[in-house]
Every structure is written in C-alpha cells, then in structure tokens.
Amino acid sequence: MKRSQKSELAERINQAFTLLRKGVPDSQIVDQLMKKFGVSKIQAYRYVQQAKSNKEPMVVPEATIVFTVKLPPSLINRVRSFASFKGISISKVVRVALEDFLAQKDHGQRTEAG
C-alpha cells in the first residue's frame, strides 16, 4: 500500500474536521472517509481522532512530484553530506537551495549569464 502525501493526509483530516464541526457522528464520518478516500476503517478512525485534537483545519501543503536532474557525482556527494550533517532529506536541501536561488533579485527570470 502506498503512503499518502502530506497534502492528502491534511485533506483527509480536514474533511473529518469539517464533518465533526457539523455534528456528524464519528461512525458516519468514518464511513464517508472510507468511501471518499478508499482507506481502511482503522485509518479513517485515525483521521477522525486527529481531527478531534485539532483546533482548526490543517494547512494543506503543496503536493510534490519526482523531478530527475543530471548532476556531477562530486556535487551529489556534497549534497548528500550536507543533508546528512543537517539531518534533513536531500529533497529538502535541493528545494530550499532552488527556492533561495529563484528568490534572488531576478525572481527566477533568466539572466544574461544564466
């Protein structure tokens, strides 16, 4: 069984949160989550429990996709080492670096040197 992305998880918990706010009984919420998202009864129940502990809806993060690039081995090794040293994923290192790079003064527009 494939794992849900954080955006899917937040969407499911928010669905339960909305239904709880409307006064829908837990058993009906579980049934609706099972039907809408194709999850097990146990997993749907977990979403309801998480929604009950939330004071407001969760922020739904943007979904991610795999993006393959070709990089020199020396750069890959540096990225891996940095990620390991910081205790974060390689994806996060690359995402933050790209976001920082694109946020520079040209806002992601191609420069003469780029």
C-alpha positions, 0 to 999 in steps of 0.5 A: 500500500502506498503512503499518502502525501502530506497534502492528502493526509491534511485533506483527509483530516480536514474533511473529518474536521469539517464533518465533526464541526457539523455534528456528524457522528464519528461512525458516519464520518468514518464511513464517508472517509472510507468511501471518499478516500478508499482507506481502511476503517482503522485509518479513517478512525485515525483521521477522525481522532486527529481531527478531534485534537485539532483546533482548526483545519490543517494547512494543506501543503503543496503536493510534490512530484519526482523531478530527475536532474543530471548532476556531477557525482562530486556535487551529489556527494556534497549534497548528500553530506550536507543533508546528512550533517543537517539531518534533513532529506536531500529533497529538502536541501535541493528545494530550499537551495532552488527556492533561495536561488529563484528568490534572488533579485531576478525572481527566477527570470533568466539572466544574461549569464544564466 
